Amino acid sequence: MFGAPDGTPPYWLAYFGSSDAAAAVEAAQANGGTVLAPPFDTPYGTMAGLMHPYCAVFWLAQTDARNMPDRSG
């Protein structure tokens, strides 16, 4: 499981949905973004980690909503 190193102060992390994670990563790179984690498959879909040119870190998630965790309760 991905986690921050010990001693990391509290932070927030945004996830954005994408219909095509690979194309979104290419567009981010073409516009000055940095790829922190190239697209990779997970049980929930394809994800990628990116950093905006002004250093904001975010993740992309491409999923068809199958195999998502139960968040009902």
PDB file with one MODEL, atoms N, CA, C and O in Angstrom:
MODEL        1
ATOM      1  N   MET A   1       0.850  -1.187   0.000  1.00  0.00           N
ATOM      2  CA  MET A   1       0.000   0.000   0.000  1.00  0.00           C
ATOM      3  C   MET A   1       0.889   1.240   0.000  1.00  0.00           C
ATOM      4  O   MET A   1       1.899   1.292   0.701  1.00  0.00           O
ATOM      5  N   PHE A   2       0.509   2.221  -0.780  1.00  0.00           N
ATOM      6  CA  PHE A   2       1.266   3.460  -0.869  1.00  0.00           C
ATOM      7  C   PHE A   2       1.023   4.289   0.387  1.00  0.00           C
ATOM      8  O   PHE A   2      -0.114   4.421   0.841  1.00  0.00           O
ATOM      9  N   GLY A   3       2.057   4.826   0.927  1.00  0.00           N
ATOM     10  CA  GLY A   3       1.915   5.690   2.094  1.00  0.00           C
ATOM     11  C   GLY A   3       3.090   6.646   2.169  1.00  0.00           C
ATOM     12  O   GLY A   3       4.144   6.400   1.584  1.00  0.00           O
ATOM     13  N   ALA A   4       2.902   7.722   2.884  1.00  0.00           N
ATOM     14  CA  ALA A   4       3.960   8.709   3.054  1.00  0.00           C
ATOM     15  C   ALA A   4       5.014   8.165   4.023  1.00  0.00           C
ATOM     16  O   ALA A   4       4.691   7.382   4.915  1.00  0.00           O
ATOM     17  N   PRO A   5       6.254   8.575   3.850  1.00  0.00           N
ATOM     18  CA  PRO A   5       7.309   8.139   4.774  1.00  0.00           C
ATOM     19  C   PRO A   5       7.031   8.615   6.202  1.00  0.00           C
ATOM     20  O   PRO A   5       6.371   9.633   6.409  1.00  0.00           O
ATOM     21  N   ASP A   6       7.540   7.869   7.177  1.00  0.00           N
ATOM     22  CA  ASP A   6       7.406   8.277   8.574  1.00  0.00           C
ATOM     23  C   ASP A   6       7.904   9.708   8.749  1.00  0.00           C
ATOM     24  O   ASP A   6       8.917  10.094   8.165  1.00  0.00           O
ATOM     25  N   GLY A   7       7.195  10.488   9.549  1.00  0.00           N
ATOM     26  CA  GLY A   7       7.594  11.860   9.815  1.00  0.00           C
ATOM     27  C   GLY A   7       7.017  12.871   8.842  1.00  0.00           C
ATOM     28  O   GLY A   7       7.228  14.073   9.005  1.00  0.00           O
ATOM     29  N   THR A   8       6.286  12.403   7.823  1.00  0.00           N
ATOM     30  CA  THR A   8       5.678  13.326   6.868  1.00  0.00           C
ATOM     31  C   THR A   8       4.546  14.092   7.563  1.00  0.00           C
ATOM     32  O   THR A   8       3.695  13.476   8.205  1.00  0.00           O
ATOM     33  N   PRO A   9       4.524  15.425   7.446  1.00  0.00           N
ATOM     34  CA  PRO A   9       3.445  16.187   8.079  1.00  0.00           C
ATOM     35  C   PRO A   9       2.113  15.921   7.369  1.00  0.00           C
ATOM     36  O   PRO A   9       2.105  15.401   6.253  1.00  0.00           O
ATOM     37  N   PRO A  10       0.993  16.271   8.000  1.00  0.00           N
ATOM     38  CA  PRO A  10      -0.308  16.091   7.361  1.00  0.00           C
ATOM     39  C   PRO A  10      -0.357  16.813   6.014  1.00  0.00           C
ATOM     40  O   PRO A  10       0.255  17.866   5.836  1.00  0.00           O
ATOM     41  N   TYR A  11      -1.087  16.235   5.085  1.00  0.00           N
ATOM     42  CA  TYR A  11      -1.222  16.812   3.747  1.00  0.00           C
ATOM     43  C   TYR A  11      -2.535  16.350   3.135  1.00  0.00           C
ATOM     44  O   TYR A  11      -3.178  15.434   3.647  1.00  0.00           O
ATOM     45  N   TRP A  12      -2.924  16.980   2.052  1.00  0.00           N
ATOM     46  CA  TRP A  12      -4.094  16.530   1.317  1.00  0.00           C
ATOM     47  C   TRP A  12      -3.625  16.011  -0.032  1.00  0.00           C
ATOM     48  O   TRP A  12      -2.552  16.374  -0.513  1.00  0.00           O
ATOM     49  N   LEU A  13      -4.444  15.155  -0.635  1.00  0.00           N
ATOM     50  CA  LEU A  13      -4.115  14.581  -1.933  1.00  0.00           C
ATOM     51  C   LEU A  13      -5.404  14.467  -2.733  1.00  0.00           C
ATOM     52  O   LEU A  13      -6.357  13.829  -2.288  1.00  0.00           O
ATOM     53  N   ALA A  14      -5.439  15.077  -3.903  1.00  0.00           N
ATOM     54  CA  ALA A  14      -6.630  15.059  -4.751  1.00  0.00           C
ATOM     55  C   ALA A  14      -6.520  13.971  -5.803  1.00  0.00           C
ATOM     56  O   ALA A  14      -5.443  13.705  -6.338  1.00  0.00           O
ATOM     57  N   TYR A  15      -7.650  13.349  -6.087  1.00  0.00           N
ATOM     58  CA  TYR A  15      -7.763  12.374  -7.167  1.00  0.00           C
ATOM     59  C   TYR A  15      -8.745  12.931  -8.184  1.00  0.00           C
ATOM     60  O   TYR A  15      -9.823  13.400  -7.820  1.00  0.00           O
ATOM     61  N   PHE A  16      -8.376  12.880  -9.451  1.00  0.00           N
ATOM     62  CA  PHE A  16      -9.258  13.317 -10.524  1.00  0.00           C
ATOM     63  C   PHE A  16      -9.577  12.130 -11.411  1.00  0.00           C
ATOM     64  O   PHE A  16      -8.692  11.349 -11.759  1.00  0.00           O
ATOM     65  N   GLY A  17     -10.842  11.997 -11.774  1.00  0.00           N
ATOM     66  CA  GLY A  17     -11.249  10.943 -12.686  1.00  0.00           C
ATOM     67  C   GLY A  17     -10.827  11.285 -14.104  1.00  0.00           C
ATOM     68  O   GLY A  17     -10.814  12.450 -14.500  1.00  0.00           O
ATOM     69  N   SER A  18     -10.481  10.249 -14.866  1.00  0.00           N
ATOM     70  CA  SER A  18     -10.075  10.426 -16.253  1.00  0.00           C
ATOM     71  C   SER A  18     -10.610   9.264 -17.081  1.00  0.00           C
ATOM     72  O   SER A  18     -10.601   8.120 -16.626  1.00  0.00           O
ATOM     73  N   SER A  19     -11.068   9.546 -18.273  1.00  0.00           N
ATOM     74  CA  SER A  19     -11.518   8.468 -19.157  1.00  0.00           C
ATOM     75  C   SER A  19     -10.346   7.826 -19.893  1.00  0.00           C
ATOM     76  O   SER A  19     -10.501   6.754 -20.478  1.00  0.00           O
ATOM     77  N   ASP A  20      -9.177   8.466 -19.873  1.00  0.00           N
ATOM     78  CA  ASP A  20      -7.985   7.923 -20.535  1.00  0.00           C
ATOM     79  C   ASP A  20      -6.747   8.423 -19.788  1.00  0.00           C
ATOM     80  O   ASP A  20      -6.219   9.492 -20.095  1.00  0.00           O
ATOM     81  N   ALA A  21      -6.293   7.649 -18.815  1.00  0.00           N
ATOM     82  CA  ALA A  21      -5.170   8.069 -17.968  1.00  0.00           C
ATOM     83  C   ALA A  21      -3.900   8.282 -18.788  1.00  0.00           C
ATOM     84  O   ALA A  21      -3.166   9.238 -18.538  1.00  0.00           O
ATOM     85  N   ALA A  22      -3.626   7.415 -19.757  1.00  0.00           N
ATOM     86  CA  ALA A  22      -2.407   7.547 -20.553  1.00  0.00           C
ATOM     87  C   ALA A  22      -2.403   8.860 -21.339  1.00  0.00           C
ATOM     88  O   ALA A  22      -1.386   9.551 -21.382  1.00  0.00           O
ATOM     89  N   ALA A  23      -3.525   9.204 -21.953  1.00  0.00           N
ATOM     90  CA  ALA A  23      -3.617  10.461 -22.707  1.00  0.00           C
ATOM     91  C   ALA A  23      -3.509  11.661 -21.772  1.00  0.00           C
ATOM     92  O   ALA A  23      -2.895  12.667 -22.126  1.00  0.00           O
ATOM     93  N   ALA A  24      -4.097  11.565 -20.585  1.00  0.00           N
ATOM     94  CA  ALA A  24      -4.020  12.672 -19.622  1.00  0.00           C
ATOM     95  C   ALA A  24      -2.584  12.884 -19.163  1.00  0.00           C
ATOM     96  O   ALA A  24      -2.151  14.024 -18.992  1.00  0.00           O
ATOM     97  N   VAL A  25      -1.838  11.796 -18.962  1.00  0.00           N
ATOM     98  CA  VAL A  25      -0.433  11.910 -18.567  1.00  0.00           C
ATOM     99  C   VAL A  25       0.373  12.572 -19.682  1.00  0.00           C
ATOM    100  O   VAL A  25       1.196  13.447 -19.415  1.00  0.00           O
ATOM    101  N   GLU A  26       0.145  12.165 -20.915  1.00  0.00           N
ATOM    102  CA  GLU A  26       0.845  12.792 -22.047  1.00  0.00           C
ATOM    103  C   GLU A  26       0.534  14.279 -22.129  1.00  0.00           C
ATOM    104  O   GLU A  26       1.433  15.087 -22.363  1.00  0.00           O
ATOM    105  N   ALA A  27      -0.735  14.652 -21.938  1.00  0.00           N
ATOM    106  CA  ALA A  27      -1.123  16.065 -21.983  1.00  0.00           C
ATOM    107  C   ALA A  27      -0.465  16.838 -20.850  1.00  0.00           C
ATOM    108  O   ALA A  27      -0.023  17.970 -21.048  1.00  0.00           O
ATOM    109  N   ALA A  28      -0.394  16.242 -19.672  1.00  0.00           N
ATOM    110  CA  ALA A  28       0.250  16.906 -18.539  1.00  0.00           C
ATOM    111  C   ALA A  28       1.725  17.155 -18.824  1.00  0.00           C
ATOM    112  O   ALA A  28       2.231  18.247 -18.566  1.00  0.00           O
ATOM    113  N   GLN A  29       2.414  16.154 -19.353  1.00  0.00           N
ATOM    114  CA  GLN A  29       3.831  16.315 -19.687  1.00  0.00           C
ATOM    115  C   GLN A  29       4.026  17.388 -20.748  1.00  0.00           C
ATOM    116  O   GLN A  29       4.962  18.183 -20.662  1.00  0.00           O
ATOM    117  N   ALA A  30       3.155  17.418 -21.744  1.00  0.00           N
ATOM    118  CA  ALA A  30       3.273  18.394 -22.830  1.00  0.00           C
ATOM    119  C   ALA A  30       3.059  19.820 -22.336  1.00  0.00           C
ATOM    120  O   ALA A  30       3.471  20.781 -22.985  1.00  0.00           O
ATOM    121  N   ASN A  31       2.409  19.945 -21.176  1.00  0.00           N
ATOM    122  CA  ASN A  31       2.125  21.271 -20.626  1.00  0.00           C
ATOM    123  C   ASN A  31       2.938  21.585 -19.376  1.00  0.00           C
ATOM    124  O   ASN A  31       2.540  22.427 -18.571  1.00  0.00           O
ATOM    125  N   GLY A  32       4.076  20.910 -19.209  1.00  0.00           N
ATOM    126  CA  GLY A  32       4.995  21.240 -18.123  1.00  0.00           C
ATOM    127  C   GLY A  32       4.822  20.453 -16.842  1.00  0.00           C
ATOM    128  O   GLY A  32       5.508  20.725 -15.858  1.00  0.00           O
ATOM    129  N   GLY A  33       3.914  19.474 -16.829  1.00  0.00           N
ATOM    130  CA  GLY A  33       3.719  18.655 -15.636  1.00  0.00           C
ATOM    131  C   GLY A  33       4.803  17.591 -15.522  1.00  0.00           C
ATOM    132  O   GLY A  33       5.501  17.287 -16.490  1.00  0.00           O
ATOM    133  N   THR A  34       4.931  17.035 -14.331  1.00  0.00           N
ATOM    134  CA  THR A  34       5.906  15.988 -14.057  1.00  0.00           C
ATOM    135  C   THR A  34       5.176  14.705 -13.691  1.00  0.00           C
ATOM    136  O   THR A  34       4.236  14.721 -12.897  1.00  0.00           O
ATOM    137  N   VAL A  35       5.612  13.596 -14.272  1.00  0.00           N
ATOM    138  CA  VAL A  35       5.023  12.303 -13.949  1.00  0.00           C
ATOM    139  C   VAL A  35       5.751  11.737 -12.731  1.00  0.00           C
ATOM    140  O   VAL A  35       6.953  11.477 -12.788  1.00  0.00           O
ATOM    141  N   LEU A  36       5.031  11.549 -11.646  1.00  0.00           N
ATOM    142  CA  LEU A  36       5.596  10.962 -10.443  1.00  0.00           C
ATOM    143  C   LEU A  36       5.437   9.444 -10.440  1.00  0.00           C
ATOM    144  O   LEU A  36       6.286   8.721  -9.920  1.00  0.00           O
ATOM    145  N   ALA A  37       4.340   8.971 -11.027  1.00  0.00           N
ATOM    146  CA  ALA A  37       4.081   7.537 -11.169  1.00  0.00           C
ATOM    147  C   ALA A  37       3.360   7.353 -12.493  1.00  0.00           C
ATOM    148  O   ALA A  37       2.219   7.793 -12.634  1.00  0.00           O
ATOM    149  N   PRO A  38       4.001   6.711 -13.474  1.00  0.00           N
ATOM    150  CA  PRO A  38       3.331   6.510 -14.756  1.00  0.00           C
ATOM    151  C   PRO A  38       2.091   5.636 -14.581  1.00  0.00           C
ATOM    152  O   PRO A  38       1.953   4.960 -13.562  1.00  0.00           O
ATOM    153  N   PRO A  39       1.194   5.643 -15.559  1.00  0.00           N
ATOM    154  CA  PRO A  39      -0.028   4.844 -15.417  1.00  0.00           C
ATOM    155  C   PRO A  39       0.294   3.386 -15.060  1.00  0.00           C
ATOM    156  O   PRO A  39       1.164   2.753 -15.660  1.00  0.00           O
ATOM    157  N   PHE A  40      -0.437   2.881 -14.065  1.00  0.00           N
ATOM    158  CA  PHE A  40      -0.273   1.482 -13.665  1.00  0.00           C
ATOM    159  C   PHE A  40      -1.644   0.922 -13.311  1.00  0.00           C
ATOM    160  O   PHE A  40      -2.537   1.651 -12.879  1.00  0.00           O
ATOM    161  N   ASP A  41      -1.791  -0.379 -13.501  1.00  0.00           N
ATOM    162  CA  ASP A  41      -3.065  -1.033 -13.229  1.00  0.00           C
ATOM    163  C   ASP A  41      -3.186  -1.388 -11.758  1.00  0.00           C
ATOM    164  O   ASP A  41      -2.223  -1.822 -11.125  1.00  0.00           O
ATOM    165  N   THR A  42      -4.390  -1.196 -11.223  1.00  0.00           N
ATOM    166  CA  THR A  42      -4.724  -1.576  -9.856  1.00  0.00           C
ATOM    167  C   THR A  42      -6.000  -2.425  -9.940  1.00  0.00           C
ATOM    168  O   THR A  42      -6.603  -2.511 -11.010  1.00  0.00           O
ATOM    169  N   PRO A  43      -6.417  -3.043  -8.853  1.00  0.00           N
ATOM    170  CA  PRO A  43      -7.690  -3.773  -8.886  1.00  0.00           C
ATOM    171  C   PRO A  43      -8.887  -2.860  -9.183  1.00  0.00           C
ATOM    172  O   PRO A  43      -9.961  -3.343  -9.544  1.00  0.00           O
ATOM    173  N   TYR A  44      -8.705  -1.556  -9.033  1.00  0.00           N
ATOM    174  CA  TYR A  44      -9.797  -0.604  -9.209  1.00  0.00           C
ATOM    175  C   TYR A  44      -9.753   0.138 -10.533  1.00  0.00           C
ATOM    176  O   TYR A  44     -10.684   0.880 -10.846  1.00  0.00           O
ATOM    177  N   GLY A  45      -8.706  -0.040 -11.315  1.00  0.00           N
ATOM    178  CA  GLY A  45      -8.550   0.649 -12.590  1.00  0.00           C
ATOM    179  C   GLY A  45      -7.122   1.123 -12.762  1.00  0.00           C
ATOM    180  O   GLY A  45      -6.221   0.653 -12.069  1.00  0.00           O
ATOM    181  N   THR A  46      -6.912   2.043 -13.673  1.00  0.00           N
ATOM    182  CA  THR A  46      -5.585   2.580 -13.955  1.00  0.00           C
ATOM    183  C   THR A  46      -5.397   3.881 -13.192  1.00  0.00           C
ATOM    184  O   THR A  46      -6.294   4.723 -13.153  1.00  0.00           O
ATOM    185  N   MET A  47      -4.222   4.042 -12.583  1.00  0.00           N
ATOM    186  CA  MET A  47      -3.919   5.262 -11.834  1.00  0.00           C
ATOM    187  C   MET A  47      -2.574   5.819 -12.285  1.00  0.00           C
ATOM    188  O   MET A  47      -1.748   5.095 -12.841  1.00  0.00           O
ATOM    189  N   ALA A  48      -2.361   7.104 -12.041  1.00  0.00           N
ATOM    190  CA  ALA A  48      -1.084   7.761 -12.331  1.00  0.00           C
ATOM    191  C   ALA A  48      -0.918   8.930 -11.373  1.00  0.00           C
ATOM    192  O   ALA A  48      -1.896   9.578 -10.999  1.00  0.00           O
ATOM    193  N   GLY A  49       0.318   9.197 -10.978  1.00  0.00           N
ATOM    194  CA  GLY A  49       0.627  10.320 -10.103  1.00  0.00           C
ATOM    195  C   GLY A  49       1.315  11.423 -10.891  1.00  0.00           C
ATOM    196  O   GLY A  49       2.260  11.161 -11.635  1.00  0.00           O
ATOM    197  N   LEU A  50       0.849  12.646 -10.734  1.00  0.00           N
ATOM    198  CA  LEU A  50       1.381  13.785 -11.478  1.00  0.00           C
ATOM    199  C   LEU A  50       1.660  14.963 -10.558  1.00  0.00           C
ATOM    200  O   LEU A  50       1.125  15.052  -9.453  1.00  0.00           O
ATOM    201  N   MET A  51       2.513  15.870 -11.039  1.00  0.00           N
ATOM    202  CA  MET A  51       2.754  17.125 -10.335  1.00  0.00           C
ATOM    203  C   MET A  51       2.594  18.269 -11.329  1.00  0.00           C
ATOM    204  O   MET A  51       3.210  18.275 -12.395  1.00  0.00           O
ATOM    205  N   HIS A  52       1.764  19.225 -10.966  1.00  0.00           N
ATOM    206  CA  HIS A  52       1.525  20.441 -11.749  1.00  0.00           C
ATOM    207  C   HIS A  52       2.832  21.238 -11.814  1.00  0.00           C
ATOM    208  O   HIS A  52       3.669  21.103 -10.921  1.00  0.00           O
ATOM    209  N   PRO A  53       3.028  22.063 -12.847  1.00  0.00           N
ATOM    210  CA  PRO A  53       4.260  22.868 -12.925  1.00  0.00           C
ATOM    211  C   PRO A  53       4.518  23.738 -11.696  1.00  0.00           C
ATOM    212  O   PRO A  53       5.662  24.105 -11.430  1.00  0.00           O
ATOM    213  N   TYR A  54       3.459  24.073 -10.940  1.00  0.00           N
ATOM    214  CA  TYR A  54       3.645  24.868  -9.720  1.00  0.00           C
ATOM    215  C   TYR A  54       3.687  23.995  -8.473  1.00  0.00           C
ATOM    216  O   TYR A  54       3.462  24.478  -7.363  1.00  0.00           O
ATOM    217  N   CYS A  55       3.978  22.702  -8.658  1.00  0.00           N
ATOM    218  CA  CYS A  55       4.267  21.735  -7.593  1.00  0.00           C
ATOM    219  C   CYS A  55       3.072  21.122  -6.875  1.00  0.00           C
ATOM    220  O   CYS A  55       3.279  20.427  -5.881  1.00  0.00           O
ATOM    221  N   ALA A  56       1.853  21.333  -7.310  1.00  0.00           N
ATOM    222  CA  ALA A  56       0.714  20.644  -6.698  1.00  0.00           C
ATOM    223  C   ALA A  56       0.708  19.195  -7.174  1.00  0.00           C
ATOM    224  O   ALA A  56       0.750  18.932  -8.376  1.00  0.00           O
ATOM    225  N   VAL A  57       0.656  18.263  -6.236  1.00  0.00           N
ATOM    226  CA  VAL A  57       0.650  16.836  -6.562  1.00  0.00           C
ATOM    227  C   VAL A  57      -0.791  16.344  -6.599  1.00  0.00           C
ATOM    228  O   VAL A  57      -1.604  16.719  -5.755  1.00  0.00           O
ATOM    229  N   PHE A  58      -1.102  15.499  -7.585  1.00  0.00           N
ATOM    230  CA  PHE A  58      -2.431  14.906  -7.682  1.00  0.00           C
ATOM    231  C   PHE A  58      -2.334  13.564  -8.391  1.00  0.00           C
ATOM    232  O   PHE A  58      -1.319  13.243  -9.010  1.00  0.00           O
ATOM    233  N   TRP A  59      -3.398  12.793  -8.292  1.00  0.00           N
ATOM    234  CA  TRP A  59      -3.470  11.485  -8.931  1.00  0.00           C
ATOM    235  C   TRP A  59      -4.630  11.455  -9.903  1.00  0.00           C
ATOM    236  O   TRP A  59      -5.645  12.121  -9.704  1.00  0.00           O
ATOM    237  N   LEU A  60      -4.465  10.673 -10.958  1.00  0.00           N
ATOM    238  CA  LEU A  60      -5.538  10.397 -11.907  1.00  0.00           C
ATOM    239  C   LEU A  60      -6.040   8.991 -11.647  1.00  0.00           C
ATOM    240  O   LEU A  60      -5.265   8.101 -11.298  1.00  0.00           O
ATOM    241  N   ALA A  61      -7.335   8.792 -11.816  1.00  0.00           N
ATOM    242  CA  ALA A  61      -7.927   7.467 -11.680  1.00  0.00           C
ATOM    243  C   ALA A  61      -8.856   7.221 -12.862  1.00  0.00           C
ATOM    244  O   ALA A  61      -9.824   7.951 -13.072  1.00  0.00           O
ATOM    245  N   GLN A  62      -8.547   6.192 -13.622  1.00  0.00           N
ATOM    246  CA  GLN A  62      -9.398   5.773 -14.737  1.00  0.00           C
ATOM    247  C   GLN A  62     -10.037   4.462 -14.316  1.00  0.00           C
ATOM    248  O   GLN A  62      -9.349   3.454 -14.153  1.00  0.00           O
ATOM    249  N   THR A  63     -11.349   4.475 -14.140  1.00  0.00           N
ATOM    250  CA  THR A  63     -12.039   3.278 -13.674  1.00  0.00           C
ATOM    251  C   THR A  63     -13.398   3.159 -14.334  1.00  0.00           C
ATOM    252  O   THR A  63     -13.997   4.153 -14.744  1.00  0.00           O
ATOM    253  N   ASP A  64     -13.873   1.928 -14.430  1.00  0.00           N
ATOM    254  CA  ASP A  64     -15.232   1.710 -14.916  1.00  0.00           C
ATOM    255  C   ASP A  64     -16.174   1.412 -13.747  1.00  0.00           C
ATOM    256  O   ASP A  64     -17.305   0.970 -13.952  1.00  0.00           O
ATOM    257  N   ALA A  65     -15.703   1.656 -12.525  1.00  0.00           N
ATOM    258  CA  ALA A  65     -16.456   1.525 -11.275  1.00  0.00           C
ATOM    259  C   ALA A  65     -16.647   0.086 -10.819  1.00  0.00           C
ATOM    260  O   ALA A  65     -17.336  -0.150  -9.826  1.00  0.00           O
ATOM    261  N   ARG A  66     -16.060  -0.876 -11.510  1.00  0.00           N
ATOM    262  CA  ARG A  66     -16.101  -2.254 -11.020  1.00  0.00           C
ATOM    263  C   ARG A  66     -15.036  -2.424  -9.943  1.00  0.00           C
ATOM    264  O   ARG A  66     -14.019  -1.732  -9.946  1.00  0.00           O
ATOM    265  N   ASN A  67     -15.278  -3.341  -9.034  1.00  0.00           N
ATOM    266  CA  ASN A  67     -14.327  -3.680  -7.978  1.00  0.00           C
ATOM    267  C   ASN A  67     -13.999  -2.521  -7.036  1.00  0.00           C
ATOM    268  O   ASN A  67     -12.958  -2.544  -6.379  1.00  0.00           O
ATOM    269  N   MET A  68     -14.853  -1.524  -6.960  1.00  0.00           N
ATOM    270  CA  MET A  68     -14.595  -0.402  -6.055  1.00  0.00           C
ATOM    271  C   MET A  68     -14.935  -0.818  -4.623  1.00  0.00           C
ATOM    272  O   MET A  68     -15.831  -1.636  -4.414  1.00  0.00           O
ATOM    273  N   PRO A  69     -14.222  -0.259  -3.634  1.00  0.00           N
ATOM    274  CA  PRO A  69     -14.521  -0.590  -2.236  1.00  0.00           C
ATOM    275  C   PRO A  69     -15.934  -0.151  -1.856  1.00  0.00           C
ATOM    276  O   PRO A  69     -16.449   0.832  -2.390  1.00  0.00           O
ATOM    277  N   ASP A  70     -16.553  -0.879  -0.936  1.00  0.00           N
ATOM    278  CA  ASP A  70     -17.876  -0.523  -0.434  1.00  0.00           C
ATOM    279  C   ASP A  70     -17.728   0.670   0.517  1.00  0.00           C
ATOM    280  O   ASP A  70     -17.097   0.553   1.568  1.00  0.00           O
ATOM    281  N   ARG A  71     -18.302   1.802   0.151  1.00  0.00           N
ATOM    282  CA  ARG A  71     -18.223   3.003   0.989  1.00  0.00           C
ATOM    283  C   ARG A  71     -19.596   3.376   1.557  1.00  0.00           C
ATOM    284  O   ARG A  71     -19.833   4.525   1.928  1.00  0.00           O
ATOM    285  N   SER A  72     -20.488   2.398   1.621  1.00  0.00           N
ATOM    286  CA  SER A  72     -21.860   2.678   2.043  1.00  0.00           C
ATOM    287  C   SER A  72     -22.021   2.862   3.547  1.00  0.00           C
ATOM    288  O   SER A  72     -23.016   3.432   3.994  1.00  0.00           O
ATOM    289  N   GLY A  73     -21.071   2.393   4.322  1.00  0.00           N
ATOM    290  CA  GLY A  73     -21.339   2.482   5.738  1.00  0.00           C
ATOM    291  C   GLY A  73     -20.183   2.761   6.546  1.00  0.00           C
ATOM    292  O   GLY A  73     -20.293   2.859   7.768  1.00  0.00           O
TER     293      GLY A  73
ENDMDL
END
